[in-house]
Amino acid sequence: MKARMNVAQLAPEGYQAMLGLEKFLAGSKLPHATLELVKLRASQINGCGFCVDMHSHDAKKAGETDERLFSVAAWREAPYYTDAERAALALAEEATRLSDRGETVPDHVWDEAARHYEPEMLATLVIAIAAINAWNRIAVTTRAVAGSLRNQTG
């Protein structure tokens, strides 16, 4: 696979704006493990090999276990996640699959997430889900190659 274009080079101001979101998320109170699991799951749903690769490696470097990484696509059936992480993953799935459902982001999914995250953290989680979906769309549209960023940076 060959990338179609390098958005960072061709639209640097837009790319920097997206990186600003990442800086905000990295400095937020949202648990890093939750953030990476949500990014990984949304990227799996969106078929973004670039982002699945990146977030799997980032999570592993941050200490995430193989069991949790290998089973995130089947998180409902795996015993490795907290109730709060499950609520975040459910919200991420619903917000990522907007056109796949009759009711977008059902109240019971929202209410479960709100039960586990205070309003500020829930708002941050919503931004994180929106951001990874935007990144997925950029990477999939431009055919960003899985592993290419990691291979450039060592």
Secondary structure, 3 states (H helix, E strand, C coil): CCCCCCHHHHCHHHHHHHHHHHHHHHCCCCCHHHHHHHHHHHHHHCCCHHHHHHHHHHHHHCCCCHHHHHHHHHCCCCCCCCHHHHHHHHHHHHHHCHHHCCCCCCHHHHHHHHHHCCHHHHHHHHHHHHHHHHHHHHHHHHCCCCCHHHHHHC
